[in-house]
Amino acid sequence: MRYRNPTDLEESILDVLAGLTYLQDEGIKEFALVGHSFGGAVVIQAAAQSPDVRTVVTLATQSYGTEPATELATRFSLLLMHGTNDQVLPPQCSEHVYDIALEPKRLILYPNATHGLDEVADEVYLVVRDWIVQQLNPPTASLS
């Protein structure tokens, strides 16, 4: 989604929440949110305010605004992906979020990948797809 004001964290969070409300009105009940860079903080904050979010994926996230990751593991899982050659936001931003987050969580660092993760785009696509499918469709216990 395109934020109305992509430099304003609070307004961008409201944009995502409005999008979730629209989708809820359409009958969708569970969500995965994916955010890149600034959008990583946006989706973590939005997930903190929406009980229907089951997983969050951040790509080269900033660390500012990600504090809710410390307390929301009971509600959603977190996948963080970052390139080690990111010239915009260092991988330590994702490492910090990983350190403060509770399980379930996963951090993947891509050697030599830059901020857009273009160098590993195909792998990122597959990992994100598989993560979301797994998190939104957890295995059910077999009946004995």
N, C-alpha and C positions, 0 to 999 in steps of 0.2 A: 504494500500500500504506500501511497505517497503522503507524507506528512504535510499538513498545511504550513507549518513553520518548522523546518527541519533543524533548527538550532535551539528550539525550546523543548526541553525534556518533558515538562508537565503537559504541554499542549499535544505533543506527539503521543504520550501515553493515552490521553483522552481520545485521540484519533484511533488508536488500536482498540480501545475499549468500545468505541462506537462501532467499529467494524465487527467486533465480537457480538455485540448486541444485535446487529443486523443478521448475522449468521445464526444466532440463537433463535431469532424470530422466524428464520427459514427452517428451523427444526434440527439444526446441528447441535449436538450436545457436548462433545469433547473436542479439545483443540490442542494443536501443536503450534507454537510460535517460533519463528526464525527471524533473527535480526543480525544485521551486519554493522560493525563499527559502532557508531552512535546508537543504532537500532538494537544492539545487544542490551544496553541499559534499558531501552524502551520496552523490549519484550519481557525482561525480567520484572520490571516495575508493573507492567500490565498483568503479567501472570500472578503477581502478588495480590492483585485486586480482583481477579476473576477465578472463582472456584472451579470453573470448567476447564481450565488449562491443565493438561496432563504432562506436557513436556515442553522444554524450552531449548532451542539450539542457538548458540551465538557463534558468529564468524568474525574473527578479529575484533572482538569487543573492546570497548573502552572499559575502564574500571569505575569511573565516576557514575554514581547512580545505580550500582549493582548491589547495594547493601541487602536488599530483601533475600538474596541468595543464601544468607546465613540462617534463615529460619523456615524456609518453605519446602524442605525436602519431603515433608509428609504429604505435600500436595502435588509436586511435580518433579520430574527428573530433569537433569541439566547436562547437555553436551556442549563443550566448548572446543572450538577449532581455531588455530592461529598459525600463521606462517612465521618462521624464525627470522626471516629477512624482511619483516614488515617495517617500512620506513615511516609509517604514519602513527601507528600505535604499537609499542613493543609487545612481544609475547608475554612479558611479565604482567600485562593487564589481565589476560586470560588466566595466567597462573595465579594471580591474586584472587580472582573470583573463584577459581577452583579451590584454593586454600580455605576460603571462608564458607564455601557451600558444604552442605551435608550430603550424604549419600541419598539416593543414587546419583552419581555424577561421573563424567568421563571427560578427560582432556586429551586432545590430539594436537601435537605440534608437528607442523610440516617443515622439514629442513629446506631452506632456500626459497620457500614460498613467500610472496610479498602480500601486501594488504588485501588485495582483491582475491587472493588464493587462485589466480588464473592458472598458475603452473600445475595445480593439482585439482582443477575443476571437476574432471570426470570422477575422481575418487571422492571428492567432497560430496558430489551429488549422490553417489551410491551410499556413502556412509550416512548422510542425512536421511535419505529415503528409508534405509533399513532401520535406522534409529526410530524414526517416527512411526513406522509400521509396528515395530516391536513395542513401543511405549503405548500406542493407542490400542493395541491388540495383545495384551499380556496373555501368556498361556493360562488356561484354566486348569484347576485341579481335576484330575480324573476321578470319576465316581467309581467306588468299589462295589 
